[in-house]
Amino acid sequence: MYRNIMLAVDGSASSRRAIEEAVRMASLAHATVHAVYVVDKSALFNYGGYYDPQALLDALRGDGHAALGQVREALGAAGIQCEEDMIETESMADDVATCLQRQAERIGADLVVMGTHGRRGVPRLVLGSVSERFLRFSTCPVMLARAEREPVGTPA
């Protein structure tokens, strides 16, 4: 039985779908959901651009607070116990999937729920897949949730 469900969120449509699935699983198992957002600072480690790196980091953290707020709202409405963590990559070599794996081990996750964007071809090669990298090294069950695709020609 799942008691500690880790929910990885990033504010995307697939992340919102993962929230729905985590609510379902936690309701069935009477589990605690540990919502996690990773601030990926890797681009800032070598940043020498025009903008203030602290302002960029604050914006990334703001995105994390918004994503965790979505979780808080959904789980609160369902009456599910929730804990929230915002963690950050530690070096240029660190990535989101590795941070999530460390967090899953730290909290003793019985199940990890996360969204997947379902990219294929060149976009997947260029952007990579956090969910795929996480899945390859996970030591616990993983549930991937993908948002329904928008019909072609639908405005974003």
C-alpha positions in Angstrom: 0.0 0.0 0.0 1.2 3.5 -0.8 1.7 5.7 2.2 4.1 8.3 0.9 3.4 9.6 -2.6 5.9 12.0 -4.1 4.3 14.3 -6.7 6.7 16.1 -9.0 5.3 19.3 -10.4 6.4 22.0 -12.9 3.2 24.0 -13.5 2.6 22.5 -17.0 -0.6 20.8 -18.3 1.0 17.4 -17.7 1.8 18.4 -14.2 -1.8 19.4 -13.6 -2.8 16.0 -14.9 -0.3 14.4 -12.5 -1.9 16.3 -9.6 -5.3 14.7 -10.6 -3.7 11.2 -10.6 -2.0 11.8 -7.2 -5.3 12.9 -5.7 -6.9 9.7 -6.9 -4.1 7.5 -5.6 -3.9 9.3 -2.3 -7.6 9.1 -1.8 -7.7 5.4 -2.4 -4.6 4.7 -0.2 -5.2 7.4 2.5 -1.7 8.5 1.7 0.3 11.6 2.3 1.4 13.5 -0.8 4.8 15.1 -0.9 4.7 17.8 -3.6 8.1 18.7 -5.0 9.2 21.5 -7.4 12.8 21.6 -8.6 14.3 25.0 -9.4 16.8 24.2 -12.1 19.6 26.7 -11.6 22.0 25.0 -14.1 21.5 27.8 -16.6 22.5 30.4 -13.9 25.8 28.8 -12.9 27.6 30.1 -16.0 25.3 33.0 -16.6 27.0 36.2 -17.8 24.1 37.9 -19.5 22.5 41.2 -19.2 19.9 40.4 -16.6 20.5 40.1 -12.9 20.9 36.4 -12.0 19.2 36.9 -8.7 16.1 38.3 -10.4 16.1 35.3 -12.7 16.4 32.9 -9.8 13.6 34.8 -8.0 11.4 34.3 -11.1 12.1 30.6 -11.1 11.3 30.3 -7.5 8.1 32.3 -8.2 7.1 29.7 -10.8 7.7 27.0 -8.1 5.4 28.8 -5.6 2.7 29.0 -8.2 3.0 25.3 -9.1 3.0 24.2 -5.5 0.0 26.5 -5.0 -1.9 24.4 -7.6 -1.1 21.3 -5.6 -2.1 22.9 -2.3 -5.5 23.9 -3.7 -6.3 20.5 -5.3 -5.2 18.4 -2.3 -6.9 20.7 0.2 -10.2 20.5 -1.7 -9.9 16.7 -1.6 -9.0 16.6 2.1 -5.6 15.0 1.4 -2.6 15.6 3.7 0.1 17.4 1.8 3.7 18.4 2.4 5.5 20.8 0.0 9.2 21.1 -0.9 11.0 23.4 -3.3 14.5 22.1 -4.0 17.2 23.4 -6.2 19.9 21.9 -8.4 23.2 22.1 -6.6 25.7 22.4 -9.5 25.9 22.7 -13.3 26.2 18.9 -13.5 23.1 18.4 -11.4 19.8 17.9 -13.2 16.1 17.9 -12.3 15.7 14.1 -12.5 18.7 13.5 -10.1 17.2 16.1 -7.6 13.9 14.3 -7.7 15.5 10.9 -7.1 17.4 12.3 -4.1 14.1 13.7 -2.8 12.2 10.4 -3.3 14.9 8.6 -1.3 14.9 11.2 1.4 11.2 11.0 2.0 10.9 7.3 1.5 8.5 7.5 -1.4 6.4 4.4 -2.1 5.2 5.9 -5.4 6.2 8.9 -7.5 3.7 10.6 -9.7 4.9 13.0 -12.4 3.8 14.4 -15.7 5.4 13.7 -19.0 5.2 16.0 -22.0 5.2 13.2 -24.5 7.8 14.9 -26.8 9.1 12.9 -29.7 11.8 13.3 -32.3 14.0 16.4 -32.4 12.2 18.3 -29.5 12.8 15.3 -27.2 16.5 15.1 -28.3 17.0 18.9 -27.7 14.9 19.3 -24.5 15.4 15.8 -23.1 13.0 14.0 -20.8 13.1 14.5 -17.1 10.5 11.7 -16.6 12.5 9.3 -18.7 15.7 9.9 -16.9 13.9 9.6 -13.5 12.2 6.4 -14.6 15.5 4.8 -15.6 17.0 5.1 -12.1 13.9 5.0 -9.9 13.9 2.6 -7.0 10.2 2.8 -6.5 7.1 2.6 -8.7 6.5 5.6 -11.0 3.2 6.8 -12.5 3.5 9.0 -15.5 0.6 11.3 -16.5 0.4 13.0 -19.8 -2.0 15.8 -20.6 -4.3 15.3 -23.5 -2.9 16.8 -26.7 -4.4 20.0 -28.0 -6.0 19.6 -31.4 -3.9 21.0 -34.3 -4.6 24.7 -34.8 -5.9 25.3 -31.3 -4.6 28.5 -29.9 -2.3 28.2 -26.8 
